[in-house]
Amino acid sequence: MSFLIRQISRTSDDREIIRAYPHDVREIIIGRDASCEIHLADLAVELRHARLTLQENGKLDVVALAGNGFEVDGSKTSQAIIDPAGGAELRFGSHLLVISVEDNVVVITAERIEVLSDSTQEKDEIGLFTLRALMPSRRQMAWALSIIILLALLFWPIQTFYNYQNLEKRPAGFHADSLWSSGSLSSSHAGLGMDCQSCHTEAFVAVPDSSCVACHDDVHDHADPKRLKLAKAPLNWDGKISRKIADGFNRPEGRCVECHTEHEGAGPMEDTKQQFCSSCHTDMDKRLTDTKIANAGDFGTAHPQFKPEVITANGSPPKRERISLDQKPVEDSGLKFPHNVHLSKTNGVARMAGGMGKQFGFGQALDCKDCHVKTPDGVQFQPIDMEQSCAMCHSLGIEKIGDTVRTLRHGNPKMVVADIRAFYRAGGPYRVRTQQVMEGRKRPGGYASSQPYYAYFGSVNYSRADSAIRSVFSKGGACYDCHTVIEPPAGSDNWQVQKVYQTSRYMMKGWFDHAAHDTETCSSCHAAKTSGSASELLLPGIKTCRTCHGGEASNADVPSSCAMCHSFHTDEGAPWVPKFDMTRKRDLSKTRIENDKARK
């Protein structure tokens, strides 16, 4: 035989709820403890009040486990033998247990028949240990707390706001209206501290754009506002409802705070999400049919090939055009320079670099860093300077007197002609002391003495200055090897050298930070080791970038949103992005212009 416990409870409308719990055991415990098989929630019942044991003869042995006994058919006792077949009623506090047998199973039906009681008086167990009699009523407490909340969190902050509204700066200390702040200010605005009125100029009015431009007075629109409105994708039904509600609360579309959200925690302000850009640019050509901007929606899957701005015609100023890398553009910078010759590990240049390593810090061969030096911020590279980067190997010396080497003036063809003529008017080279300088110049591939090679006049009669001048500007001469030389008309010595323009930044519609790629080698992106001409544009295409970068929601090594490379408020120089301060922006935006001016 086994036990079936039926516990009966009643609803407020006197409906019975019966819960049955079968127990395939020989012994069960009755008590107030939740672990008891028959759990009676009554303070008049001990935690473990009694034990029911089913004997071999089918009878029940009921034994009290605590000082309080129980009732059997109205008689008080502490132990009883009960025949389930004959039935019996057991009383524990306010609960009645009826014992019977059904289908060879001992059935115990437990039901509360009186109000719950304790050992001395009948009370509702829920309120037995409460402080209800000593506390205000729930209604009174609700009204009191409501008034406190209104005073502390509404009226006090409002009063504080108006008290400090006309002050230029608030005094230090706690201010009640800071209770409404949803979080700390970002690092960009951390200097504002507790000066809430710097942005929140009117009570219960969203931050207006006028508060932003009061400090950011150089920020301009992304494009013509009318075209911006046309470029936006149409709103769906819920977007239209949201727009109507926002207009009703004087929150016009396109406010600064729609993108530049504050009080999101200390640290850099979060970048604008990709969806903000792609909502217009994914299929913008459908709405702006005259646009020249290609569609873009995701860097990993929907982005056009890069279009760098390259010099297509050397002049003053040079002509620059944006050309897709798919068209393999070439640059007319005015310079002749074979990267592969200078980066070789085995030719004469490498042997020269190895021999000069102690003096100039080279390795066994030249490396990119030997000529390309980063700007102090690590973002870009400084312009190549002949005297700093080239002259250590490509000397323009024409005469050596003692320890002093007399050189031609780089970058000024007229002064080169004048210096050579003055040189010959003074008597020309001394055969003994200048022979090494005048006749010792070798090509890089055949040089073995680990010394600079000097300006070459060729196998000429040095008594003729005109021949020496022509040799310097002609093939094999000091100028011709690196520059495009414009020969003068017959009878003239007005030799011209095409100006060299170094492009400091190619991606004028985007931004690239070399400092963020310090872990990469130059050759992983730039194929300089196989380039034999300075006209070759050694920029990596989008396929190279996609080996690490993908869209914002991609599984790429570097998930990249639009804001990583593009700025909404673009300008003619380097665009501003959150990780750059305004000083850096100003310096970088003028780099190319200043470099071009310096070389004119």
C-alpha positions in Angstrom: 0.0 0.0 0.0 1.0 3.6 -0.5 -0.4 7.1 0.4 -2.4 9.6 -1.6 -2.5 13.1 0.1 -5.4 15.3 -0.9 -5.2 18.9 0.3 -8.4 20.9 0.0 -8.4 24.8 -0.1 -11.4 27.1 -0.8 -11.7 30.3 -2.9 -13.5 33.4 -1.7 -16.7 32.2 -3.3 -16.4 28.8 -1.4 -15.2 26.8 -4.4 -13.1 23.8 -3.6 -9.6 23.4 -5.0 -8.2 19.9 -4.5 -4.5 19.1 -5.0 -3.4 15.4 -4.9 0.1 14.3 -4.1 0.9 10.5 -4.3 3.7 9.1 -2.0 5.0 5.6 -2.5 6.5 5.3 0.9 5.8 3.5 4.2 6.1 6.6 6.4 5.0 10.3 6.1 5.4 13.3 8.4 2.7 15.8 9.4 3.9 19.3 10.4 4.3 23.0 9.6 7.8 22.5 8.0 7.6 22.8 4.2 9.5 19.5 3.8 6.7 17.5 5.5 4.6 15.3 3.2 1.5 16.8 4.8 2.2 20.5 5.2 -0.2 22.4 7.5 0.4 26.1 7.6 -0.8 26.7 11.1 1.1 28.0 14.1 -0.7 25.6 16.3 1.1 22.8 14.5 4.7 22.0 15.3 7.3 22.0 12.5 7.4 18.1 12.7 4.2 17.3 14.6 3.5 13.6 14.0 4.6 10.5 12.1 2.3 8.1 10.2 3.7 4.7 9.7 2.0 2.0 7.6 2.4 -1.4 9.3 2.7 -4.8 7.7 -0.9 -5.6 8.7 -2.2 -2.6 6.8 -2.9 -0.4 9.9 -1.5 3.0 10.6 0.6 3.9 13.6 0.3 7.6 14.4 2.8 9.0 16.9 3.2 12.6 18.1 6.8 13.9 17.7 6.5 16.9 19.8 4.8 17.9 23.1 1.5 18.8 21.5 -0.6 15.8 20.7 -3.5 15.5 18.3 -7.1 14.4 18.3 -8.5 11.1 17.0 -12.2 11.1 16.5 -12.5 13.9 19.0 -10.3 12.3 21.7 -6.9 13.9 22.6 -3.9 11.5 22.4 -0.2 11.3 21.5 -0.3 7.9 19.8 -2.9 5.8 18.1 -3.4 2.7 15.9 -5.9 3.3 13.1 -7.4 0.9 10.7 -7.7 2.8 7.3 -10.4 0.5 6.1 -12.7 1.6 9.0 -11.7 5.3 8.5 -10.8 7.9 11.1 -10.6 11.7 11.6 -7.4 13.3 12.9 -7.3 16.9 14.2 -4.2 19.1 14.1 -4.8 22.7 15.1 -7.4 24.1 12.7 -6.9 21.2 10.2 -8.9 18.0 9.9 -7.3 14.9 8.3 -9.8 12.2 7.1 -8.3 8.8 6.6 -9.8 6.2 4.1 -8.8 3.5 1.6 -9.4 3.6 -2.1 -8.1 0.9 -4.5 -5.7 -0.4 -1.8 -4.2 3.1 -1.4 -4.4 5.0 2.0 -6.1 8.3 1.2 -5.6 11.2 3.6 -7.7 14.3 2.9 -6.5 17.4 4.7 -8.7 20.5 5.0 -8.7 23.6 7.1 -12.0 23.7 9.0 -11.4 26.8 11.2 -9.6 30.1 11.2 -5.8 29.7 11.6 -4.8 29.9 15.2 -1.8 30.1 17.4 -1.4 28.5 20.8 -3.4 31.2 22.7 -5.7 33.0 20.3 -7.2 32.7 16.8 -5.5 35.1 14.3 -4.9 35.4 10.7 -1.4 34.0 10.2 -0.5 36.6 7.5 -0.9 39.4 9.9 0.4 37.7 13.0 3.8 39.4 13.0 3.0 42.7 11.2 3.2 46.3 12.5 -0.1 47.1 10.9 -1.5 48.6 14.1 1.4 50.9 14.5 1.8 52.1 10.9 -0.3 54.5 8.8 -2.7 52.9 6.4 -1.6 52.0 2.9 -3.6 54.9 1.4 -2.0 57.4 3.8 1.5 56.1 3.0 0.8 56.2 -0.8 -0.2 59.9 -0.5 2.7 60.8 1.7 5.3 59.2 -0.7 3.6 60.8 -3.7 4.0 64.2 -2.2 7.6 63.5 -1.2 8.4 62.4 -4.7 6.8 65.5 -6.2 8.7 67.8 -3.9 12.1 66.1 -4.2 12.1 65.1 -7.8 10.0 67.8 -9.5 9.6 71.1 -7.6 13.0 71.1 -6.1 14.9 70.5 -9.4 12.7 73.1 -11.1 13.4 75.7 -8.4 17.2 74.9 -8.7 17.1 75.3 -12.5 15.5 78.8 -12.3 17.8 79.9 -9.4 20.9 79.3 -11.5 19.5 80.0 -15.0 21.0 83.5 -15.2 24.4 82.6 -13.7 27.4 82.2 -16.0 28.7 79.3 -13.9 27.1 77.5 -11.0 28.9 77.2 -7.6 30.4 73.9 -6.7 28.3 71.3 -4.9 25.2 69.3 -5.4 22.3 70.7 -7.5 18.9 69.2 -7.4 18.2 69.3 -11.1 21.1 66.8 -11.6 18.6 64.2 -10.3 17.1 64.3 -13.8 20.4 63.4 -15.5 20.3 60.0 -17.2 24.1 59.5 -17.0 27.5 61.1 -17.0 28.7 63.5 -19.7 31.1 62.2 -22.3 34.8 63.2 -22.2 34.1 65.8 -25.0 31.8 67.7 -22.7 33.2 66.7 -19.3 34.5 70.3 -18.8 30.9 71.5 -18.5 30.6 69.8 -15.2 27.4 70.8 -13.5 26.7 73.7 -15.7 23.4 72.3 -17.0 22.2 75.6 -18.3 25.1 75.7 -20.8 23.0 73.3 -23.0 19.5 73.3 -21.3 18.7 76.9 -21.8 14.9 76.6 -21.3 13.0 74.5 -18.8 11.1 71.5 -20.3 12.5 72.3 -23.8 14.8 69.9 -25.6 18.4 71.1 -26.2 18.2 73.4 -29.3 20.9 73.6 -32.0 21.7 77.1 -30.9 23.3 75.7 -27.7 25.6 73.5 -29.8 26.7 76.1 -32.3 27.5 78.6 -29.4 30.7 76.6 -29.0 31.0 74.6 -32.3 30.7 77.7 -34.5 32.8 76.1 -37.3 30.5 73.1 -37.9 28.6 73.2 -41.2 25.9 71.1 -42.8 26.6 67.8 -44.4 25.1 69.1 -47.7 22.5 71.6 -48.9 19.6 71.1 -46.4 17.1 70.9 -49.3 19.1 68.1 -50.9 19.5 66.4 -47.6 15.8 66.3 -47.2 15.3 64.8 -50.7 18.0 62.2 -50.1 16.4 60.7 -47.1 14.5 57.4 -47.5 10.7 57.8 -47.0 9.4 57.0 -43.5 7.3 54.0 -42.8 4.0 54.2 -40.9 5.5 54.1 -37.4 8.2 56.6 -38.4 5.6 59.0 -39.6 3.8 58.7 -36.3 7.0 59.3 -34.4 7.7 62.3 -36.5 4.3 63.8 -35.9 4.7 63.4 -32.1 8.2 65.0 -32.2 6.9 68.0 -34.2 4.1 68.4 -31.7 6.7 68.7 -28.9 8.8 71.2 -30.8 11.6 68.7 -31.7 12.4 69.5 -35.3 14.0 67.0 -37.6 17.8 67.1 -38.1 18.7 68.4 -34.7 22.3 68.0 -33.5 21.3 65.8 -30.6 19.7 63.2 -32.9 23.3 62.0 -33.6 25.4 63.4 -30.8 23.6 61.9 -27.8 24.9 62.9 -24.4 24.6 61.5 -20.8 25.4 58.0 -22.1 28.3 57.6 -19.7 31.9 58.9 -19.3 34.3 58.2 -22.2 34.3 59.1 -25.9 31.0 60.0 -27.4 29.6 57.0 -29.4 30.1 57.0 -33.1 27.0 57.4 -35.3 25.5 54.1 -36.2 25.7 52.8 -39.8 21.9 52.9 -40.2 22.0 56.7 -40.0 24.2 56.9 -43.1 22.8 53.9 -45.1 19.3 55.2 -44.8 20.2 57.8 -47.4 23.3 56.4 -49.2 22.1 52.8 -49.9 19.9 53.9 -52.8 20.4 57.6 -52.9 20.6 57.7 -56.7 16.9 56.8 -56.9 16.0 60.1 -55.1 18.8 62.3 -56.3 19.2 61.3 -59.9 21.8 64.0 -60.6 24.2 62.9 -57.8 27.8 61.8 -58.6 28.1 60.0 -55.3 28.1 56.2 -55.6 25.7 54.2 -53.4 27.1 52.7 -50.2 25.3 50.7 -47.5 27.8 48.4 -45.8 31.6 48.4 -46.1 31.8 44.6 -46.4 29.1 44.1 -48.9 27.9 47.4 -50.5 30.7 49.9 -50.9 32.3 51.3 -54.1 36.0 51.0 -54.9 38.2 53.8 -53.5 38.6 56.9 -55.6 41.8 58.7 -54.5 42.6 62.2 -55.6 45.7 62.0 -57.8 47.8 64.4 -59.8 46.9 63.8 -63.5 48.9 66.8 -64.9 51.9 68.4 -63.4 51.7 72.2 -63.4 51.4 75.1 -61.2 49.1 74.3 -59.6 48.9 70.6 -60.5 45.7 69.2 -61.8 44.1 66.7 -59.4 41.3 64.2 -60.2 39.5 61.5 -58.2 39.9 58.3 -60.1 38.8 54.8 -59.1 41.5 52.3 -58.3 39.9 49.9 -60.6 41.1 52.1 -63.5 44.7 51.8 -62.2 45.5 55.5 -62.2 49.0 56.9 -62.4 50.3 60.0 -60.8 52.3 62.8 -62.6 54.2 64.0 -59.5 57.3 65.1 -61.5 59.5 62.6 -59.7 61.4 59.5 -61.0 61.8 57.0 -58.3 62.0 53.2 -58.5 60.9 51.7 -55.1 62.1 48.2 -56.1 65.7 49.3 -56.6 65.8 51.1 -53.3 64.2 48.2 -51.3 66.2 45.4 -52.8 68.0 43.2 -50.3 70.9 42.2 -52.7 71.8 45.0 -55.1 74.3 47.9 -54.8 71.8 50.0 -52.8 71.6 47.3 -50.2 75.4 47.1 -50.0 75.6 50.9 -49.7 73.0 50.9 -46.9 74.8 48.2 -45.1 78.1 50.1 -45.3 76.5 53.3 -44.1 74.4 51.7 -41.4 76.5 52.8 -38.5 76.5 56.4 -39.6 72.8 56.7 -40.5 71.1 53.9 -38.6 70.3 51.7 -41.7 70.0 47.9 -41.6 71.6 45.6 -44.1 69.2 47.1 -46.7 66.9 50.1 -46.9 63.5 49.9 -45.4 60.4 52.1 -45.7 60.9 53.8 -42.4 64.4 55.0 -43.5 62.7 57.6 -45.8 59.1 57.8 -44.6 58.9 59.4 -41.2 55.5 59.6 -39.4 54.1 62.9 -38.2 54.2 63.4 -34.4 50.6 62.2 -34.1 51.3 59.0 -36.0 48.4 59.6 -38.4 50.3 60.6 -41.6 53.8 60.9 -42.9 56.1 63.9 -43.3 57.0 65.0 -46.8 60.2 63.5 -48.2 63.0 66.1 -48.1 66.0 65.7 -50.4 68.5 67.0 -48.0 67.3 64.8 -45.1 66.3 61.6 -47.0 68.3 61.5 -50.3 71.5 63.6 -50.0 73.1 61.0 -47.7 73.5 58.8 -50.8 72.8 61.2 -53.7 75.3 64.0 -53.0 75.3 67.1 -55.2 78.9 67.8 -54.4 81.1 69.2 -57.2 84.3 69.9 -55.3 86.0 69.0 -52.1 88.5 71.3 -50.4 89.8 69.9 -47.2 86.8 68.6 -45.3 84.3 70.8 -47.0 82.3 69.6 -50.0 81.0 72.3 -52.3 77.5 71.3 -53.6 75.0 72.4 -56.2 71.8 74.0 -54.9 68.9 71.6 -55.0 65.6 72.8 -56.3 66.8 75.9 -58.1 68.0 75.1 -61.7 69.1 78.8 -62.3 71.4 78.7 -59.3 72.8 75.4 -60.4 73.8 76.9 -63.8 75.2 80.0 -62.0 77.2 77.9 -59.6 78.7 75.8 -62.3 79.7 78.9 -64.4 81.2 80.5 -61.3 83.0 77.3 -60.6 84.7 77.3 -64.0 85.4 81.0 -63.9 87.4 80.3 -60.8 89.6 77.9 -62.7 87.6 74.7 -62.7 88.5 71.5 -60.8 91.9 70.8 -59.4 93.0 67.6 -61.0 94.5 66.0 -57.9 92.3 67.0 -55.0 89.0 66.8 -56.8 89.5 63.8 -59.0 87.7 61.5 -56.5 84.8 63.9 -56.3 84.5 64.7 -60.0 85.1 61.2 -61.4 84.1 58.9 -58.6 80.4 58.8 -59.1 78.9 55.3 -59.7 75.5 53.9 -60.4 73.8 52.3 -57.3 74.0 48.8 -58.8 77.7 49.0 -59.4 78.8 50.8 -56.3 81.1 49.0 -53.8 82.9 51.6 -51.7 80.0 52.5 -49.4 80.3 56.2 -50.0 77.9 58.7 -51.6 78.2 59.2 -55.3 78.5 62.8 -56.4 77.3 65.1 -59.1 78.5 63.9 -62.5 79.7 66.1 -65.4 80.4 63.3 -67.8 83.5 62.7 -70.0 83.9 66.3 -71.1 86.5 69.0 -71.4 86.0 70.7 -68.1 87.3 74.0 -69.4 83.8 74.3 -71.0 81.1 75.2 -68.5 78.4 74.8 -71.0 79.3 71.1 -71.5 79.3 70.6 -67.7 75.9 72.3 -67.3 74.4 70.1 -70.1 75.9 67.0 -68.5 74.2 67.7 -65.1 70.8 68.1 -66.7 71.1 65.3 -69.3 70.7 61.5 -69.1 73.1 60.2 -66.5 73.4 63.5 -64.8 72.5 64.4 -61.2 69.2 66.1 -62.0 68.0 63.8 -64.9 68.0 60.6 -62.8 65.3 61.8 -60.4 63.5 64.6 -62.2 61.8 65.4 -65.5 64.1 68.0 -67.2 62.9 70.5 -69.7 65.7 71.3 -72.2 66.0 74.9 -73.3 66.1 76.1 -76.9 69.5 76.1 -78.6 71.8 78.8 -77.4 70.0 79.2 -74.1 71.0 77.9 -70.7 67.5 78.3 -69.2 67.2 74.6 -68.1 64.0 73.8 -66.3 63.1 71.0 -63.8 59.5 69.9 -63.4 58.3 70.6 -59.9 57.7 67.7 -57.6 54.4 67.6 -55.8 54.0 65.1 -52.9 50.4 64.2 -52.2 50.0 64.0 -48.4 46.4 62.7 -48.5 44.7 60.8 -51.3 41.3 59.9 -49.8 39.7 63.3 -49.6 36.2 61.9 -48.8 37.4 59.6 -46.1 40.0 59.3 -43.5 42.8 56.8 -42.7 44.9 56.6 -39.5 48.3 54.9 -39.9 48.7 54.9 -36.1 45.9 52.5 -35.9 47.7 50.1 -38.2 51.1 50.0 -36.4 50.9 46.2 -36.0 50.9 45.8 -39.8 54.0 45.9 -42.1 54.1 48.5 -44.9 54.3 45.7 -47.5 51.0 44.1 -46.3 49.1 47.0 -47.9 51.6 48.7 -50.3 53.4 46.8 -53.1 56.4 49.1 -53.1 59.0 46.2 -53.4 57.8 45.5 -56.9 57.2 49.1 -58.1 59.7 50.4 -60.6 58.1 53.9 -61.2 57.1 56.8 -59.0 54.0 57.2 -61.2 52.5 53.9 -59.8 49.9 54.6 -57.2 50.8 52.2 -54.3 47.4 52.4 -52.6 45.6 49.3 -51.5 42.2 48.7 -53.0 39.0 47.9 -51.0 39.7 44.1 -51.3 42.8 44.5 -49.2 41.0 46.4 -46.5 38.2 43.9 -46.4 40.6 41.2 -45.3 40.3 42.8 -41.8 37.3 45.2 -42.0 33.7 44.4 -42.6 30.3 46.1 -42.0 29.1 47.2 -38.6 27.2 44.0 -37.9 29.6 41.6 -39.6 31.8 38.9 -38.1 35.0 40.5 -39.5 38.1 41.0 -37.4 37.3 44.7 -37.3 33.5 45.5 -37.7 33.5 49.0 -39.2 30.7 51.5 -39.3 30.7 54.4 -41.7 31.8 56.8 -39.0 35.2 55.0 -38.7 36.4 56.5 -42.0 33.8 59.2 -42.9 32.7 62.3 -41.1 29.2 63.8 -41.5 30.5 67.3 -41.3 33.2 66.9 -43.9 35.4 69.8 -45.0 38.2 70.5 -47.5 40.8 69.1 -45.2 40.9 66.1 -42.9 37.4 65.3 -41.6 36.8 65.4 -37.9 36.0 62.2 -36.1 35.5 61.7 -32.3 38.9 60.3 -31.6 40.6 63.4 -33.0 40.7 66.7 -31.2 40.1 70.0 -33.0 43.8 71.0 -32.9 44.8 67.9 -34.8 42.0 68.5 -37.3 43.2 72.0 -38.0 46.8 70.9 -38.5 46.0 68.0 -40.8 43.5 69.9 -42.9 46.3 72.2 -44.0 49.0 69.7 -44.6 48.6 69.2 -48.3 48.1 72.9 -49.0 51.1 73.9 -47.0 53.3 71.2 -48.7 52.2 72.4 -52.2 53.0 76.0 -51.4 56.4 75.1 -50.0 57.4 73.4 -53.3 56.2 76.2 -55.7 
